[in-house]
Amino acid sequence: MAFVIVSHMFPTAYSHLARILSRHTKMTVMVASAAMPVRANRVYVGPPDADLLIENYTFKVVSPRARRNVRVDLFLTSLAEAMGARAIGIILSGYDGDGTEGSRHIKAKGGTAFAQDTSAEVSGMPLSAQASGCIDFVLPPGKMPDELQRLVRTSTNEGA
């Protein structure tokens, strides 16, 4: 499984997110770039002032970004198209309803969608996704890894 972090940030901001995350995981953490292949057991961070998409197991970077607060929707929609039932989207703390439409696409393709519970410091994104009816799991972030591992075990056993 690969992990892709798509966050809201100002277009001119310089993000230290990849460096910060690398202190908390043994996985390789890097900023995603155009045509970069997506590999398991890595963490990718979306670049600033760009929309990040996934096509044919590689990243597509569209810069400048389309418009404000749709980065998560755009990525999750492309993930749903690329991965179908294997797509997993997680909506964490954030403003607005970004991620809701992308979660709908994931569910429509048979994938799995998570949303953070009431522990979200900013609840707009997770509550919007939950209200859409397309969320499979509402959990605090600390409980999500166990559920992800269970999903991987289940899909591995089904594919055997």
C-alpha positions as CSV (number, residue, x, y, z in Angstrom):
1,M,0.0,0.0,0.0
2,A,1.2,3.5,-0.8
3,F,0.1,6.6,1.2
4,V,-0.5,9.9,-0.5
5,I,-1.0,13.1,1.6
6,V,-3.0,15.8,-0.2
7,S,-3.3,18.9,2.0
8,H,-4.7,22.4,1.7
9,M,-2.0,25.0,1.6
10,F,-1.4,28.4,0.2
11,P,-0.1,28.2,-3.4
12,T,3.0,30.1,-2.5
13,A,3.7,28.2,0.7
14,Y,6.8,26.1,1.1
15,S,5.9,22.8,2.9
16,H,8.1,20.9,5.3
17,L,5.5,18.2,5.5
18,A,7.6,15.5,3.8
19,R,10.5,16.2,6.2
20,I,8.2,16.2,9.2
21,L,6.5,12.9,8.2
22,S,9.8,11.2,7.6
23,R,10.6,11.6,11.3
24,H,7.6,9.5,12.1
25,T,7.8,6.5,9.8
26,K,10.3,4.0,8.5
27,M,8.8,4.4,5.0
28,T,10.5,6.6,2.4
29,V,8.7,10.0,2.3
30,M,8.9,12.3,-0.7
31,V,7.1,15.0,-2.6
32,A,5.3,13.6,-5.6
33,S,6.3,14.7,-9.0
34,A,5.1,14.3,-12.5
35,A,5.5,10.8,-14.0
36,M,6.8,9.4,-10.7
37,P,5.8,5.8,-10.3
38,V,3.7,5.0,-7.2
39,R,5.3,2.3,-5.1
40,A,4.1,0.4,-2.1
41,N,5.4,1.2,1.4
42,R,6.1,4.8,0.5
43,V,4.5,8.1,1.6
44,Y,4.0,10.8,-1.1
45,V,3.1,14.4,-0.3
46,G,1.4,16.5,-2.9
47,P,3.4,19.5,-4.2
48,P,2.3,23.1,-3.4
49,D,0.3,25.0,-6.0
50,A,-0.5,21.9,-8.0
51,D,-3.2,19.3,-8.2
52,L,-2.0,15.8,-7.9
53,L,-3.7,13.0,-9.9
54,I,-2.8,9.3,-10.4
55,E,-3.0,7.6,-13.8
56,N,-1.5,4.2,-14.7
57,Y,0.3,3.9,-11.4
58,T,2.1,7.2,-11.9
59,F,1.5,10.7,-10.6
60,K,0.3,13.5,-12.8
61,V,0.9,17.0,-11.5
62,V,-1.2,19.8,-12.8
63,S,0.1,23.3,-12.0
64,P,-1.2,25.7,-11.2
65,R,-4.0,24.0,-9.3
66,A,-7.5,24.2,-10.7
67,R,-9.1,26.2,-7.9
68,R,-9.1,26.5,-4.1
69,N,-10.2,23.6,-1.9
70,V,-10.8,20.8,-4.5
71,R,-7.3,19.2,-4.3
72,V,-8.6,16.2,-2.3
73,D,-11.6,15.6,-4.5
74,L,-9.5,15.7,-7.6
75,F,-7.0,13.2,-6.2
76,L,-9.6,10.8,-4.8
77,T,-11.6,10.9,-8.1
78,S,-8.4,10.0,-10.1
79,L,-7.6,7.3,-7.5
80,A,-11.0,5.8,-7.9
81,E,-10.6,5.7,-11.6
82,A,-7.1,4.2,-11.4
83,M,-7.6,1.7,-8.6
84,G,-11.3,0.8,-8.7
85,A,-12.3,-1.4,-5.8
86,R,-8.7,-1.2,-4.4
87,A,-9.0,2.5,-3.8
88,I,-9.0,3.7,-0.2
89,G,-9.7,7.3,0.7
90,I,-9.3,8.9,4.1
91,I,-10.8,12.3,5.0
92,L,-9.1,14.0,8.0
93,S,-9.5,17.3,9.7
94,G,-10.1,20.3,7.3
95,Y,-12.3,23.1,6.2
96,D,-15.0,23.0,3.6
97,G,-16.3,19.9,2.0
98,D,-13.3,18.9,0.0
99,G,-13.0,15.1,-0.2
100,T,-16.7,14.4,-0.3
101,E,-17.1,14.2,-4.1
102,G,-13.9,12.1,-4.3
103,S,-15.2,9.7,-1.6
104,R,-18.4,9.3,-3.6
105,H,-16.3,8.3,-6.6
106,I,-14.4,5.8,-4.5
107,K,-17.6,4.2,-3.3
108,A,-19.1,4.1,-6.8
109,K,-16.0,2.1,-8.0
110,G,-16.3,-0.3,-5.0
111,G,-13.5,1.2,-2.9
112,T,-13.5,2.1,0.8
113,A,-13.8,5.5,2.4
114,F,-12.8,6.6,5.9
115,A,-13.5,9.8,7.7
116,Q,-12.1,11.1,11.0
117,D,-14.5,11.1,13.9
118,T,-15.3,14.0,16.2
119,S,-11.6,14.2,17.2
120,A,-11.1,16.3,14.1
121,E,-9.8,19.8,15.1
122,V,-11.5,21.2,12.0
123,S,-14.6,19.1,11.3
124,G,-15.8,20.5,7.9
125,M,-14.3,17.9,5.6
126,P,-15.0,14.8,7.6
127,L,-18.6,15.8,8.5
128,S,-19.4,16.7,4.9
129,A,-18.1,13.3,3.8
130,Q,-20.1,11.5,6.5
131,A,-23.2,13.4,5.6
132,S,-22.9,12.2,2.0
133,G,-23.5,8.6,3.1
134,C,-20.4,7.3,1.3
135,I,-18.2,6.7,4.3
136,D,-17.5,3.1,5.4
137,F,-15.6,3.9,8.6
138,V,-15.7,6.8,11.0
139,L,-12.8,6.5,13.3
140,P,-10.1,8.5,15.2
141,P,-6.8,8.6,13.3
142,G,-5.2,6.3,15.8
143,K,-7.7,3.4,15.0
144,M,-7.4,3.7,11.2
145,P,-4.1,1.7,10.8
146,D,-5.7,-1.4,12.4
147,E,-8.6,-1.2,10.0
148,L,-6.4,-0.6,7.0
149,Q,-4.4,-3.7,8.0
150,R,-7.6,-5.7,8.3
151,L,-8.7,-4.6,4.9
152,V,-5.4,-5.6,3.3
153,R,-5.5,-9.0,5.0
154,T,-9.1,-9.5,3.8
155,S,-8.3,-8.5,0.2
156,T,-5.2,-10.7,0.2
157,N,-7.2,-13.7,1.4
158,E,-9.9,-13.1,-1.1
159,G,-7.4,-12.9,-3.9
160,A,-5.7,-16.2,-2.9
